[in-house]
Amino acid sequence: VQLVESGGGLVQPGGSLRLSCAASGFTVSRYVMSWYHQASGKERELVASIGRDGGDTNYVASVKGRFTISRDNAKNTVYLQMNSLKPEDTARYYCNARNGLSDYWGQGTQVTVSS
């Protein structure tokens, strides 16, 4: 079982990034998928989540209107499109898969927003 995040990097304020989370060893369609972030010295925080069929999405207030979570169950992959990035979005971003029985985490990908 593995979740592998990619797509992070250094971007200027106002820029965009698209994070990907590729799953292996299990089927993401059976899980609620989420993105969390953790800034240096802070607690890990839920950023966005998406239901099993993609029809139910939720966002933390600070990213509403700027970030979009999506999933492609055929590719066993979840995405986080991040637009209008701000310095306060700087953090390590983690992918999570959860159902009533299991809870999986990736290793994360670093996003740094700086000029």
C-alpha positions as CSV (number, residue, x, y, z in Angstrom):
1,V,0.0,0.0,0.0
2,Q,1.5,3.3,-1.0
3,L,0.5,6.9,-1.7
4,V,3.0,9.0,-3.6
5,E,2.6,12.8,-3.8
6,S,4.3,14.8,-6.5
7,G,4.1,18.3,-8.1
8,G,5.4,20.4,-5.3
9,G,8.1,23.0,-5.7
10,L,9.0,26.7,-5.4
11,V,6.5,29.2,-6.9
12,Q,6.0,32.9,-6.7
13,P,3.0,34.5,-5.0
14,G,0.0,34.4,-7.3
15,G,1.3,31.3,-9.1
16,S,-0.2,27.9,-9.5
17,L,0.8,24.3,-8.8
18,R,-1.0,21.0,-9.3
19,L,-0.3,18.3,-6.8
20,S,-0.9,14.6,-7.7
21,C,-1.3,11.7,-5.3
22,A,-0.9,8.3,-7.0
23,A,-2.1,5.2,-5.0
24,S,-0.9,1.7,-5.3
25,G,-1.9,-1.5,-3.5
26,F,-5.5,-0.4,-3.0
27,T,-8.4,1.2,-4.9
28,V,-9.0,4.9,-4.1
29,S,-12.6,4.6,-5.2
30,R,-13.4,3.0,-1.8
31,Y,-11.8,5.8,0.2
32,V,-12.5,9.4,1.1
33,M,-9.4,11.2,-0.2
34,S,-7.9,14.3,1.4
35,W,-5.0,16.7,1.3
36,Y,-3.5,18.0,4.4
37,H,-0.7,20.5,4.9
38,Q,1.8,21.1,7.7
39,A,3.8,24.3,8.0
40,S,7.0,24.3,10.0
41,G,6.3,24.3,13.7
42,K,2.5,23.9,13.2
43,E,0.0,21.1,13.4
44,R,-1.0,19.2,10.3
45,E,-4.2,20.7,9.0
46,L,-6.9,19.4,6.6
47,V,-7.0,21.4,3.4
48,A,-9.5,19.6,1.2
49,S,-11.4,16.3,1.0
50,I,-13.4,14.6,-1.7
51,G,-16.0,11.8,-1.4
52,R,-15.7,8.4,-3.0
53,D,-17.6,9.4,-6.2
54,G,-16.2,12.9,-6.3
55,G,-19.5,14.6,-5.7
56,D,-18.8,15.8,-2.2
57,T,-15.9,18.2,-1.7
58,N,-14.9,20.3,1.4
59,Y,-12.2,22.9,1.9
60,V,-10.7,24.8,4.7
61,A,-11.8,28.5,4.6
62,S,-8.4,29.8,3.8
63,V,-8.2,28.0,0.4
64,K,-11.8,28.2,-0.8
65,G,-12.0,29.6,-4.3
66,R,-8.3,29.1,-4.9
67,F,-7.8,25.3,-4.5
68,T,-9.7,22.5,-6.2
69,I,-9.5,18.8,-5.2
70,S,-10.4,16.2,-7.8
71,R,-10.0,12.5,-8.3
72,D,-9.6,10.1,-11.2
73,N,-10.6,6.7,-9.9
74,A,-9.6,5.1,-13.2
75,K,-6.1,6.3,-12.7
76,N,-6.2,5.7,-9.0
77,T,-5.0,9.3,-8.5
78,V,-6.2,12.4,-6.6
79,Y,-5.2,15.9,-7.5
80,L,-5.0,19.3,-5.8
81,Q,-5.0,22.3,-8.1
82,M,-3.7,25.3,-6.3
83,N,-4.1,28.8,-7.8
84,S,-3.4,32.3,-6.5
85,L,-0.9,30.9,-4.1
86,K,0.2,32.9,-1.1
87,P,3.3,32.8,1.1
88,E,1.1,31.4,3.9
89,D,0.4,28.3,1.7
90,T,4.0,27.3,2.2
91,A,3.9,23.8,3.8
92,R,4.5,20.2,3.2
93,Y,1.4,18.7,1.6
94,Y,0.2,15.2,2.4
95,C,-2.3,12.9,0.7
96,N,-4.6,10.8,2.9
97,A,-6.9,7.9,2.2
98,R,-9.5,6.9,4.8
99,N,-12.4,4.6,5.2
100,G,-13.9,2.9,8.2
101,L,-11.1,0.3,8.4
102,S,-7.9,1.9,7.0
103,D,-6.0,5.2,7.1
104,Y,-3.1,5.7,4.7
105,W,-0.7,8.6,4.4
106,G,1.9,9.6,1.8
107,Q,5.3,11.1,2.5
108,G,4.3,14.5,1.4
109,T,5.6,17.0,-1.2
110,Q,7.0,20.5,-0.2
111,V,5.3,23.6,-1.5
112,T,7.1,26.9,-1.0
113,V,5.6,30.2,-2.1
114,S,8.1,33.0,-2.2
115,S,9.4,35.8,-4.3
